[in-house]
Amino acid sequence: MRRDTFLKSLAALAAAGALPLSARAAANLKMMIPANPGGGWDTTGRALGKAMTDAKVADTVTYDNKGGAAGALGLAQFVNGSKGDPNALMVMGSVMLGGIITGKPPVKLEQATPIARITTEYNVFVLPASSPLKTMKDVVDQLKKDPGSVKWGGGSRGSTEHIAAAMIAQKVGADPSKINYVAFRGGGEATAAILGGNVTVGGSGYSEFAEYIAAGKMRAIAVTSAQRLPGINVPTLKEQGIDVEIGNWRGVYGAPGLTPEQRKAVTDMVLAALKSSAWAEALKKNDWTPAVLSGDAFAKFVDDDFASLRAIMAKSGMI
């Protein structure tokens, strides 16, 4: 077979999706991160991008940070600007669902294409090192006296730490509609507010606060998991008599209007990246729990979690 004929045949097979991933031309991917630098979505998106290049399913990955409104601003930009683009991805998660419920953005998550859930991370609540409060019991006692006097700092309105704060108030007999929650657009802003003593309690994924906890600049007082996190000596809320458990899962969506073949190809690329050594290192470094779910099962999970979050937020007086 002549060389030019062979190359044309190879290109046709690649276009048809008949070649294995390793034989296809790697893509130049665009990763929408609907949050400011320094937070969980930013870390997740960049770790996934590195895993995709290391797994050789992408040649390059470029990143676009667009923070605000619990990811709704980034979602709108992604939905409106990437229709039919098989090389566009967006990091998202439970925080975005909460933001959609409370903010009612002009675009819908269903307009984009569900690809996969990739991790779950549990929140940790911390106090500034200089705080006169020392434990979750101290926080609860103050919350019962005056809910508004406890200033909770965390991600955007509707984030898992916001929902957890409302659930804590409800479980200890305080009015959840009166909690004083300060939303930040990115993890860096929240960290600065906690370190500066500008909030009473801070909440986020453990990995975002780990270095400050280790350095003694923050005091970890509770985690939102069912059991203590491996290697982390911080009591759960349940251990402290507060029946609250909530996880912060993260996933990835593709552009609106992908064909079934394009969706499968994108999903295969992501799943291949999740098997790479680079991704294994990211999981270990950030204390993320693998929670891989793809295809229609992931789409159903998102729908179910959306309904569950709406019910919790309504019961807690948040909507």
Rosetta silent file (secondary structure, phi, psi, omega in degrees, C-alpha in Angstrom):
SEQUENCE: MRRDTFLKSLAALAAAGALPLSARAAANLKMMIPANPGGGWDTTGRALGKAMTDAKVADTVTYDNKGGAAGALGLAQFVNGSKGDPNALMVMGSVMLGGIITGKPPVKLEQATPIARITTEYNVFVLPASSPLKTMKDVVDQLKKDPGSVKWGGGSRGSTEHIAAAMIAQKVGADPSKINYVAFRGGGEATAAILGGNVTVGGSGYSEFAEYIAAGKMRAIAVTSAQRLPGINVPTLKEQGIDVEIGNWRGVYGAPGLTPEQRKAVTDMVLAALKSSAWAEALKKNDWTPAVLSGDAFAKFVDDDFASLRAIMAKSGMI
SCORE:     score description
SCORE:     0.000 S_00000001
   1 L     0.000  133.048  177.652    0.000    0.000    0.000 S_00000001
   2 L   -63.168  149.031 -175.294    1.309    3.432   -0.911 S_00000001
   3 H   -59.619  -42.614 -178.421    2.248    5.611    2.068 S_00000001
   4 H   -67.343  -34.566  176.876   -0.278    8.352    1.219 S_00000001
   5 H   -66.795  -41.033  178.939   -3.056    5.789    0.854 S_00000001
   6 H   -61.724  -44.582 -178.510   -2.113    4.246    4.225 S_00000001
   7 H   -65.197  -38.597  176.958   -2.172    7.616    5.952 S_00000001
   8 H   -63.442  -39.983  178.979   -5.582    8.440    4.472 S_00000001
   9 H   -65.527  -41.919  179.241   -6.908    5.083    5.684 S_00000001
  10 H   -62.334  -42.814  179.331   -5.467    5.673    9.160 S_00000001
  11 H   -64.059  -39.443  179.772   -7.079    9.117    9.311 S_00000001
  12 H   -65.315  -41.362  178.510  -10.425    7.691    8.250 S_00000001
  13 H   -64.591  -42.493  179.417  -10.266    5.008   10.922 S_00000001
  14 H   -62.010  -42.566 -179.977   -9.342    7.550   13.598 S_00000001
  15 H   -64.220  -32.128 -178.831  -12.222    9.809   12.549 S_00000001
  16 H   -83.595   -6.718  179.271  -14.592    6.880   12.756 S_00000001
  17 L    79.398   17.297 -176.818  -13.390    5.972   16.237 S_00000001
  18 L   -85.067  -13.084 -179.573  -12.199    2.532   15.095 S_00000001
  19 L   -91.495  150.466  173.112   -8.694    2.986   16.436 S_00000001
  20 L   -64.646  160.047 -176.802   -7.717    2.480   20.076 S_00000001
  21 H   -53.378  -40.293 -176.119   -7.063    5.669   22.044 S_00000001
  22 H   -64.262  -21.644 -177.446   -3.316    5.180   21.840 S_00000001
  23 H   -95.480  -10.772 -179.035   -3.467    5.225   18.018 S_00000001
  24 L   -84.168  156.988  174.903   -5.616    8.359   17.644 S_00000001
  25 L   -66.907  127.692 -179.714   -4.252   11.847   17.350 S_00000001
  26 L   -69.637  149.439 -173.009   -4.187   13.341   20.848 S_00000001
  27 E   -92.548  160.013  169.468   -6.364   16.408   21.354 S_00000001
  28 E  -100.157   97.645 -170.491   -5.634   19.961   22.375 S_00000001
  29 E   -87.681  151.275  174.855   -8.118   20.200   25.223 S_00000001
  30 E  -118.750  122.198 -175.938   -9.698   23.266   26.820 S_00000001
  31 E  -108.805  113.055  173.864  -10.578   22.933   30.504 S_00000001
  32 E   -82.525  124.483  174.937  -13.168   25.295   31.984 S_00000001
  33 E  -113.598  103.611 -172.454  -12.605   25.721   35.726 S_00000001
  34 L   -80.915   47.609  179.587  -15.683   27.592   37.034 S_00000001
  35 L  -157.630  163.027  176.516  -13.868   28.983   40.082 S_00000001
  36 L   -72.803  162.697  177.753  -10.974   31.260   40.917 S_00000001
  37 L   -60.139  149.877  172.635   -7.452   29.823   41.304 S_00000001
  38 L   101.648   -8.118 -177.996   -6.541   28.119   44.559 S_00000001
  39 L  -103.495 -172.177 -176.026   -9.666   26.095   45.301 S_00000001
  40 H   -65.498  -42.212  179.171  -10.782   22.500   44.929 S_00000001
  41 H   -65.430  -39.018  179.782  -12.102   22.763   41.376 S_00000001
  42 H   -62.880  -47.612  179.478   -8.910   24.499   40.260 S_00000001
  43 H   -62.056  -42.656 -179.221   -6.727   21.791   41.808 S_00000001
  44 H   -64.834  -46.734 -178.192   -8.938   19.046   40.380 S_00000001
  45 H   -61.905  -42.742 -178.419   -9.035   20.501   36.867 S_00000001
  46 H   -72.928  -33.802  176.087   -5.292   20.996   36.658 S_00000001
  47 H   -67.647  -40.321  178.107   -4.581   17.545   38.112 S_00000001
  48 H   -65.901  -41.472  178.222   -6.946   15.967   35.581 S_00000001
  49 H   -60.090  -43.545  178.527   -5.325   17.930   32.760 S_00000001
  50 H   -63.767  -40.469  178.867   -1.871   16.707   33.782 S_00000001
  51 H   -63.437  -36.093 -179.024   -3.175   13.136   33.997 S_00000001
  52 H   -69.705  -37.944  176.481   -4.618   13.431   30.491 S_00000001
  53 H   -72.617  -38.702  178.591   -1.323   14.587   29.008 S_00000001
  54 H   -64.866  -34.265  178.677    0.620   11.978   30.966 S_00000001
  55 L   -80.891   -2.428  177.530   -1.785    9.285   29.722 S_00000001
  56 L    62.562   29.042  171.489   -1.178   10.651   26.201 S_00000001
  57 L   -95.703   -5.787  174.798   -4.876   11.137   25.479 S_00000001
  58 E  -142.843  141.479  175.134   -4.180   14.869   25.088 S_00000001
  59 E   -79.188  -45.976 -179.515   -1.217   16.747   23.652 S_00000001
  60 E  -140.905  156.125  173.569   -1.964   19.960   25.522 S_00000001
  61 E  -134.304  125.555  174.002   -4.517   21.281   28.015 S_00000001
  62 E  -107.474  150.988 -173.027   -5.301   24.967   28.453 S_00000001
  63 E  -121.255  140.849  178.689   -7.216   26.256   31.478 S_00000001
  64 E  -129.517  108.452  178.161   -9.801   29.015   31.825 S_00000001
  65 E   -87.749  126.555  177.804  -10.735   30.106   35.359 S_00000001
  66 L  -140.178   90.446 -175.376  -14.126   31.817   35.630 S_00000001
  67 L   -85.890  164.517  174.284  -15.245   32.105   39.252 S_00000001
  68 L   122.292  143.678  174.072  -18.493   33.265   40.782 S_00000001
  69 H    56.645   43.639  176.966  -22.022   32.177   41.699 S_00000001
  70 H    56.102   33.787  178.285  -21.008   28.637   42.733 S_00000001
  71 H    94.936   -6.422 -175.398  -19.750   27.920   39.236 S_00000001
  72 H   -66.229  -33.371  179.234  -22.778   29.335   37.406 S_00000001
  73 H   -67.369  -43.526  177.227  -20.745   32.025   35.616 S_00000001
  74 H   -66.224  -38.744  177.688  -18.300   29.455   34.302 S_00000001
  75 H   -59.885  -45.280 -179.463  -21.158   27.128   33.389 S_00000001
  76 H   -61.800  -43.663  179.105  -22.826   29.880   31.343 S_00000001
  77 H   -64.002  -40.445 -179.119  -19.589   30.661   29.505 S_00000001
  78 H   -66.065  -47.818 -178.535  -18.997   26.955   28.853 S_00000001
  79 H   -63.223  -42.899 -175.721  -22.522   26.255   27.596 S_00000001
  80 H   -80.066  -21.141 -172.523  -22.622   29.332   25.360 S_00000001
  81 H  -111.757    0.558 -174.388  -19.078   29.111   24.041 S_00000001
  82 L  -132.732   21.013 -176.166  -18.312   25.432   23.414 S_00000001
  83 L   -54.012  126.674  176.537  -21.332   23.925   21.641 S_00000001
  84 L    73.250    8.235 -176.946  -20.403   20.754   19.792 S_00000001
  85 L   -91.382  107.888 -177.667  -16.709   21.009   20.743 S_00000001
  86 L   -73.447   -5.984  179.688  -15.398   17.515   21.655 S_00000001
  87 L  -103.049   12.483  179.551  -12.186   19.048   23.017 S_00000001
  88 E  -107.760  132.843  177.805  -13.904   21.154   25.692 S_00000001
  89 E  -130.834  156.231  176.010  -14.303   19.960   29.283 S_00000001
  90 E  -137.386  129.598  172.748  -15.633   21.555   32.460 S_00000001
  91 E   -77.863  142.104  178.848  -14.933   20.611   36.070 S_00000001
  92 E  -156.047 -173.848  177.890  -18.025   20.671   38.282 S_00000001
  93 E   173.080 -163.672 -175.254  -19.546   18.982   41.323 S_00000001
  94 H   -60.696  -31.338  178.969  -22.043   19.102   44.144 S_00000001
  95 H   -59.388  -39.930 -179.518  -21.229   22.762   44.824 S_00000001
  96 H   -65.568  -37.709  178.631  -22.538   23.684   41.387 S_00000001
  97 H   -61.831  -44.596  178.613  -25.817   21.872   42.044 S_00000001
  98 H   -62.254  -39.615  179.316  -26.315   23.850   45.243 S_00000001
  99 H   -66.607  -35.884  177.923  -25.525   27.088   43.441 S_00000001
 100 H   -66.597  -40.328  179.991  -28.022   26.326   40.694 S_00000001
 101 H   -63.066  -43.647 -176.342  -30.729   25.642   43.279 S_00000001
 102 H   -85.184  -30.244 -173.055  -30.132   28.917   45.117 S_00000001
 103 H   -99.054  -21.361 -179.603  -29.105   31.131   42.201 S_00000001
 104 L    49.250   63.487 -178.082  -31.319   29.954   39.323 S_00000001
 105 L   -66.846  163.810 -177.118  -28.809   30.806   36.551 S_00000001
 106 L   -73.009  -15.608  176.589  -29.951   31.526   32.976 S_00000001
 107 L  -113.280  160.447 -178.871  -28.412   28.316   31.636 S_00000001
 108 L  -112.566  146.006  177.494  -29.036   24.750   32.778 S_00000001
 109 H   -60.527  -32.864 -178.501  -26.501   22.062   33.626 S_00000001
 110 H   -63.678  -14.642  177.717  -28.524   19.660   31.466 S_00000001
 111 H   -71.762  -26.245  176.738  -27.444   21.660   28.414 S_00000001
 112 L   -88.354  175.212 -173.228  -23.904   20.300   28.867 S_00000001
 113 E  -108.653  115.699  179.392  -22.949   16.619   28.495 S_00000001
 114 E   -65.030  131.500 -179.300  -22.326   14.499   31.623 S_00000001
 115 E  -112.685  -62.828 -177.275  -19.050   12.585   31.367 S_00000001
 116 E  -163.169  145.588  163.754  -17.896   11.236   34.750 S_00000001
 117 E   -85.189  140.346 -174.975  -17.771   11.669   38.499 S_00000001
 118 E  -122.548  -34.649 -179.092  -14.145   11.327   39.557 S_00000001
 119 E  -143.783  164.911  166.222  -13.662   12.010   43.285 S_00000001
 120 E  -129.468  138.118  176.865  -15.366   12.617   46.592 S_00000001
 121 E  -133.592  136.362  178.338  -13.851   14.840   49.269 S_00000001
 122 E   -94.068  149.621 -178.508  -15.199   15.463   52.736 S_00000001
 123 E   -81.833  153.028  170.281  -15.164   18.887   54.336 S_00000001
 124 E  -121.613  140.839  173.570  -13.223   19.917   57.401 S_00000001
 125 E  -102.685  136.081 -176.457  -14.247   22.785   59.665 S_00000001
 126 E  -130.379  157.437  172.565  -11.438   24.870   61.118 S_00000001
 127 E  -114.644  147.221  171.694  -10.933   27.734   63.542 S_00000001
 128 E   -59.922  146.612 -178.038   -8.275   30.441   63.195 S_00000001
 129 L   -58.352  -29.372 -177.287   -5.381   29.658   65.552 S_00000001
 130 L   -84.763   -1.870 -174.841   -6.075   32.906   67.437 S_00000001
 131 L   -65.513  140.604  173.705   -9.764   32.097   68.031 S_00000001
 132 L   -70.404  -19.695  175.257  -11.027   32.017   71.636 S_00000001
 133 L   -80.159  142.411 -175.699  -13.148   29.037   70.551 S_00000001
 134 L  -120.018  -23.006 -173.449  -11.292   25.725   70.690 S_00000001
 135 L  -138.366  169.861  174.366  -13.768   22.970   69.736 S_00000001
 136 H   -64.587  -32.201  177.086  -16.935   22.285   67.759 S_00000001
 137 H   -61.306  -39.657  177.354  -18.762   22.246   71.110 S_00000001
 138 H   -62.068  -42.263  178.962  -17.661   25.847   71.667 S_00000001
 139 H   -62.634  -45.466 -179.150  -18.992   26.767   68.230 S_00000001
 140 H   -63.112  -42.050  179.102  -22.300   24.988   68.904 S_00000001
 141 H   -60.150  -42.977  179.192  -22.708   26.686   72.284 S_00000001
 142 H   -69.726  -36.657  179.220  -22.249   30.102   70.684 S_00000001
 143 H   -61.546  -40.410  179.802  -24.520   29.132   67.793 S_00000001
 144 H   -67.127  -36.510  179.930  -27.322   28.252   70.226 S_00000001
 145 H   -70.238  -45.151 -175.923  -26.960   31.563   72.053 S_00000001
 146 L  -155.693   94.078 -176.291  -26.853   33.711   68.925 S_00000001
 147 H   -53.512  -37.453 -177.252  -26.790   32.047   65.468 S_00000001
 148 H   -70.955  -17.572 -177.914  -25.790   35.277   63.734 S_00000001
 149 H   -78.295  -14.849  176.900  -22.706   35.734   65.920 S_00000001
 150 L   -95.699  111.765 -178.738  -21.002   32.724   64.336 S_00000001
 151 E   -94.819  110.836  179.230  -19.623   33.784   60.975 S_00000001
 152 E   -89.759  131.799  178.142  -19.136   30.741   58.730 S_00000001
 153 E  -117.722  136.594  179.586  -16.712   31.163   55.815 S_00000001
 154 E  -173.614 -155.767 -178.782  -16.506   28.892   52.793 S_00000001
 155 L   -70.830 -172.753 -175.372  -17.306   28.422   49.133 S_00000001
 156 L   -56.044  159.559  176.956  -20.153   29.958   47.191 S_00000001
 157 L   -54.753  129.839 -177.135  -23.713   30.003   48.462 S_00000001
 158 L    93.876    0.546  177.751  -25.099   26.470   48.164 S_00000001
 159 L   -70.053  167.119 -178.389  -21.689   24.805   48.620 S_00000001
 160 H   -64.008  -33.952  178.437  -21.397   21.654   50.717 S_00000001
 161 H   -71.293  -30.594  174.953  -19.882   23.614   53.615 S_00000001
 162 H   -67.148  -46.666  178.716  -22.806   26.066   53.457 S_00000001
 163 H   -63.076  -41.468  179.490  -25.292   23.191   53.486 S_00000001
 164 H   -61.971  -40.860  178.938  -23.337   21.474   56.288 S_00000001
 165 H   -61.394  -42.972  178.290  -23.443   24.653   58.402 S_00000001
 166 H   -65.125  -39.441  178.850  -27.230   24.849   57.984 S_00000001
 167 H   -66.677  -38.711  177.120  -27.570   21.150   58.828 S_00000001
 168 H   -61.366  -47.648  179.448  -25.432   21.573   61.956 S_00000001
 169 H   -57.424  -45.664 -179.284  -27.628   24.459   63.107 S_00000001
 170 H   -61.584  -43.817 -176.149  -30.755   22.407   62.497 S_00000001
 171 H   -69.171  -28.278 -177.969  -29.413   19.353   64.336 S_00000001
 172 H   -96.680    3.177  174.858  -28.362   21.309   67.448 S_00000001
 173 L    92.763   11.476  175.242  -31.632   23.211   67.706 S_00000001
 174 L   -93.553  162.706 -179.144  -30.575   26.578   66.243 S_00000001
 175 L   -80.717  110.290 -177.204  -32.497   28.328   63.468 S_00000001
 176 H   -64.386  -23.147  179.954  -30.708   27.399   60.204 S_00000001
 177 H   -73.873  -10.299 -178.280  -32.264   30.362   58.410 S_00000001
 178 H  -105.428    6.470  178.794  -30.335   32.687   60.739 S_00000001
 179 L   -66.089  146.852 -178.249  -26.845   31.336   60.156 S_00000001
 180 E  -101.541   93.162 -175.591  -24.322   33.981   59.123 S_00000001
 181 E  -106.742  127.789  179.001  -22.612   32.493   56.068 S_00000001
 182 E  -107.817  115.474 -177.350  -19.954   34.405   54.115 S_00000001
 183 E   -91.436  136.175  176.458  -19.420   33.037   50.589 S_00000001
 184 L  -116.250  149.703 -175.212  -16.062   33.350   48.846 S_00000001
 185 L   -80.530  -15.328  179.669  -15.432   32.950   45.134 S_00000001
 186 L  -155.388  161.810 -178.144  -12.299   30.842   45.561 S_00000001
 187 H   -62.565  -32.538  179.866  -10.355   28.821   48.093 S_00000001
 188 H   -63.428  -41.145  179.116   -7.599   31.426   48.275 S_00000001
 189 H   -65.483  -43.363  179.987  -10.025   34.121   49.433 S_00000001
 190 H   -63.750  -43.152  179.926  -11.566   31.850   52.062 S_00000001
 191 H   -60.475  -44.501 -179.960   -8.149   30.816   53.382 S_00000001
 192 H   -62.041  -39.462 -179.836   -7.057   34.451   53.723 S_00000001
 193 H   -65.903  -39.068  179.258  -10.256   35.307   55.627 S_00000001
 194 H   -68.591  -48.231 -179.039   -9.740   32.422   58.058 S_00000001
 195 H   -61.491  -32.291  179.619   -6.062   33.169   58.631 S_00000001
 196 L   -83.746   -1.628 -179.906   -6.945   36.824   59.211 S_00000001
 197 L    71.556   22.589 -178.447   -9.629   35.956   61.768 S_00000001
 198 L   -86.017   -7.941  171.187  -12.323   37.572   59.621 S_00000001
 199 L  -130.067  157.762 -179.893  -14.638   34.579   60.012 S_00000001
 200 L   -77.096  -47.872 -177.186  -15.416   32.472   63.071 S_00000001
 201 E  -131.883  140.245  175.625  -15.323   29.077   61.375 S_00000001
 202 E  -115.634  148.208  178.741  -14.002   28.042   57.963 S_00000001
 203 E  -135.618  139.988  175.681  -15.050   25.060   55.897 S_00000001
 204 E  -173.856 -177.241  173.078  -13.568   23.373   52.833 S_00000001
 205 E   -65.974  146.971 -174.523  -11.997   20.150   51.580 S_00000001
 206 H   -57.602  -38.374 -175.212   -9.242   18.950   53.892 S_00000001
 207 H   -60.598  -30.584 -177.770   -6.565   19.271   51.218 S_00000001
 208 H   -71.445  -25.684 -177.517   -7.136   23.027   50.923 S_00000001
 209 H  -108.673   -5.361 -170.300   -6.369   23.614   54.610 S_00000001
 210 H   -53.156  -46.682 -175.979   -3.901   20.780   55.285 S_00000001
 211 H   -67.127  -32.021 -179.424   -0.709   22.850   55.217 S_00000001
 212 H   -77.612  -32.877  174.846   -2.183   25.497   57.527 S_00000001
 213 H   -66.349  -45.699 -179.800   -3.475   22.866   59.950 S_00000001
 214 H   -62.563  -34.389 -178.741   -0.049   21.196   59.981 S_00000001
 215 L   -83.081   -3.378  179.313    1.640   24.559   60.603 S_00000001
 216 L    80.507   12.747  179.540   -0.667   25.354   63.522 S_00000001
 217 L   -86.959  -17.793  174.766   -2.266   28.331   61.784 S_00000001
 218 E  -132.368  148.717  177.437   -5.700   26.654   61.746 S_00000001
 219 E  -112.315  114.564  179.804   -7.292   24.292   64.271 S_00000001
 220 E   -77.930  128.549 -175.020   -9.320   21.453   62.708 S_00000001
 221 E  -118.635  -14.216  179.501  -12.410   20.715   64.795 S_00000001
 222 E  -171.271  149.573  170.860  -14.576   18.353   62.701 S_00000001
 223 E  -119.327  156.899 -173.505  -14.899   16.475   59.418 S_00000001
 224 L   -97.179   13.256  179.335  -18.163   15.720   57.605 S_00000001
 225 L   -83.460  168.104  178.770  -17.404   12.051   56.805 S_00000001
 226 L   -73.447  -38.560  176.115  -19.081    9.025   58.394 S_00000001
 227 L  -123.892  163.956  177.891  -15.759    7.796   59.818 S_00000001
 228 L   -58.537  144.519 -179.866  -12.480    9.570   60.490 S_00000001
 229 L   -72.780  140.651 -178.025  -10.447   10.155   57.349 S_00000001
 230 L   -55.270  126.799  176.669   -7.440    7.816   56.957 S_00000001
 231 L    75.882    6.011 -177.944   -4.327    9.285   58.529 S_00000001
 232 L  -122.006  114.319 -174.323   -6.156   12.408   59.732 S_00000001
 233 L   -89.316   66.246  178.200   -6.758   12.717   63.452 S_00000001
 234 L  -128.528  127.912 -177.212   -9.852   14.932   63.345 S_00000001
 235 L   -69.046  150.103  175.566  -13.168   13.797   64.874 S_00000001
 236 E   -77.444  163.561  173.744  -16.303   13.516   62.758 S_00000001
 237 L   -62.548  -39.718 -178.620  -19.397   15.568   63.478 S_00000001
 238 H   -61.847  -38.730  176.912  -21.193   12.318   64.295 S_00000001
 239 H   -58.553  -30.386 -175.748  -18.594   11.469   66.949 S_00000001
 240 H   -95.642   17.073  174.772  -19.430   14.787   68.568 S_00000001
 241 L    81.820   14.211  179.929  -23.141   14.065   68.693 S_00000001
 242 L  -113.755  109.537 -171.909  -24.091   16.020   65.563 S_00000001
 243 L   -80.375   72.037  179.201  -25.787   13.736   63.040 S_00000001
 244 L  -131.417  129.607  175.171  -24.456   15.343   59.863 S_00000001
 245 L  -142.014  126.601 -179.891  -22.636   13.631   57.007 S_00000001
 246 L  -154.721  134.175 -179.941  -22.072   15.221   53.597 S_00000001
 247 E  -110.524  151.575  179.862  -19.511   14.676   50.832 S_00000001
 248 E  -108.790   91.622 -179.221  -18.229   17.052   48.182 S_00000001
 249 E   -84.629  154.768  178.222  -17.996   15.055   44.948 S_00000001
 250 E  -131.399  146.343 -178.263  -16.393   16.408   41.800 S_00000001
 251 E  -146.463 -170.484 -178.513  -16.882   15.465   38.180 S_00000001
 252 E  -139.019  139.198  177.734  -16.408   16.558   34.612 S_00000001
 253 E  -117.534  153.767  172.865  -18.840   17.531   31.836 S_00000001
 254 E  -100.541  177.768 -176.505  -18.374   17.841   28.099 S_00000001
 255 L   -67.855  160.143  173.483  -19.728   20.500   25.770 S_00000001
 256 L   -63.698  151.045  170.261  -23.397   20.771   24.751 S_00000001
 257 L    75.435   19.408  177.056  -24.489   18.922   21.640 S_00000001
 258 L   -71.844  144.299  174.356  -21.946   16.117   21.540 S_00000001
 259 L   -74.804  161.013  176.233  -22.886   13.099   19.461 S_00000001
 260 H   -54.238  -37.469  179.974  -23.028    9.704   21.229 S_00000001
 261 H   -67.751  -41.547  178.194  -19.750    8.803   19.527 S_00000001
 262 H   -66.052  -41.566  179.255  -18.074   12.011   20.680 S_00000001
 263 H   -60.801  -43.059  179.063  -19.374   11.550   24.215 S_00000001
 264 H   -63.630  -41.854 -179.920  -17.968    8.021   24.339 S_00000001
 265 H   -63.395  -43.364  178.749  -14.604    9.186   23.016 S_00000001
 266 H   -64.549  -43.611  179.312  -14.378   11.973   25.619 S_00000001
 267 H   -60.904  -43.342  178.649  -15.446    9.583   28.384 S_00000001
 268 H   -61.148  -38.643  178.188  -12.805    7.050   27.306 S_00000001
 269 H   -63.206  -46.137 -179.790  -10.149    9.781   27.429 S_00000001
 270 H   -63.873  -45.947 -178.944  -11.116   10.815   30.953 S_00000001
 271 H   -63.496  -35.567  176.602  -11.278    7.219   32.210 S_00000001
 272 H   -64.554  -40.260  179.159   -7.861    6.509   30.695 S_00000001
 273 H   -64.390  -35.082 -178.596   -6.442    9.532   32.514 S_00000001
 274 L   -70.772  -10.418  176.964   -7.891    8.300   35.821 S_00000001
 275 L   -97.823    1.747 -175.855   -5.788    5.135   35.463 S_00000001
 276 L   -81.100  159.139  177.464   -2.523    7.072   35.108 S_00000001
 277 H   -67.473  -31.162  178.574    0.228    7.306   37.713 S_00000001
 278 H   -62.671  -39.910  179.501   -0.136   11.106   37.636 S_00000001
 279 H   -70.959  -38.527  177.292   -3.754   10.813   38.788 S_00000001
 280 H   -59.552  -39.471  177.596   -2.820    8.281   41.493 S_00000001
 281 H   -65.699  -39.412  179.804   -0.283   10.796   42.811 S_00000001
 282 H   -64.936  -41.290  178.245   -2.914   13.555   42.793 S_00000001
 283 H   -58.996  -45.566 -178.000   -5.341   11.398   44.790 S_00000001
 284 H   -67.626  -45.325 -177.372   -2.696   10.719   47.425 S_00000001
 285 H   -62.503  -37.929 -173.155   -1.414   14.281   47.600 S_00000001
 286 H  -101.326    4.733 -178.826   -4.879   15.831   47.997 S_00000001
 287 L    55.985   40.142  176.788   -6.516   13.159   50.168 S_00000001
 288 L   -88.898  144.695  175.372   -9.198   12.597   47.520 S_00000001
 289 E   -98.198  122.863  178.502  -11.338    9.479   47.576 S_00000001
 290 E   -60.579  137.993 -178.892  -11.786    7.883   44.134 S_00000001
 291 E  -149.301   57.012 -170.619  -15.466    7.807   43.169 S_00000001
 292 E   -75.955  128.003  178.044  -15.516    6.997   39.462 S_00000001
 293 E  -151.009  127.681 -174.833  -18.911    6.813   37.787 S_00000001
 294 E  -132.053  174.174  174.793  -19.512    7.454   34.085 S_00000001
 295 H    66.538 -147.890 -177.668  -22.119    7.405   31.347 S_00000001
 296 H   -64.156  -30.084  178.250  -25.832    7.192   32.070 S_00000001
 297 H   -63.492  -38.468  177.117  -25.141    6.062   35.642 S_00000001
 298 H   -67.806  -42.897  179.335  -23.377    9.378   36.290 S_00000001
 299 H   -59.033  -42.342  178.904  -26.216   11.350   34.676 S_00000001
 300 H   -66.758  -40.053  178.342  -28.738    9.583   36.943 S_00000001
 301 H   -58.668  -44.223  179.989  -26.538   10.205   39.996 S_00000001
 302 H   -61.705  -44.430  179.013  -26.492   13.948   39.244 S_00000001
 303 H   -61.135  -43.950 -178.787  -30.283   14.045   38.900 S_00000001
 304 H   -67.243  -41.277 -178.777  -30.761   12.151   42.180 S_00000001
 305 H   -68.502  -35.708  177.248  -28.236   14.279   44.075 S_00000001
 306 H   -59.579  -45.950  179.979  -29.855   17.456   42.750 S_00000001
 307 H   -65.154  -41.009 -179.436  -33.219   16.334   44.160 S_00000001
 308 H   -65.387  -44.373  179.317  -31.649   15.317   47.489 S_00000001
 309 H   -63.469  -41.549  179.260  -29.783   18.621   47.891 S_00000001
 310 H   -59.784  -41.910  179.830  -32.924   20.610   47.076 S_00000001
 311 H   -64.157  -44.004  179.442  -34.837   18.721   49.786 S_00000001
 312 H   -63.745  -43.661 -177.553  -32.082   19.312   52.380 S_00000001
 313 H   -68.328  -36.224  177.351  -31.806   23.002   51.530 S_00000001
 314 H   -66.335  -42.933 -179.078  -35.576   23.494   51.680 S_00000001
 315 H   -66.285  -31.110 -178.449  -35.760   21.741   55.045 S_00000001
 316 L   -87.672    1.761  178.383  -32.891   23.887   56.360 S_00000001
 317 L    77.954   18.589 -177.855  -34.591   27.111   55.279 S_00000001
 318 L   -87.287  -18.436  176.535  -31.975   27.944   52.628 S_00000001
 319 L  -134.649    0.000    0.000  -34.477   28.211   49.758 S_00000001
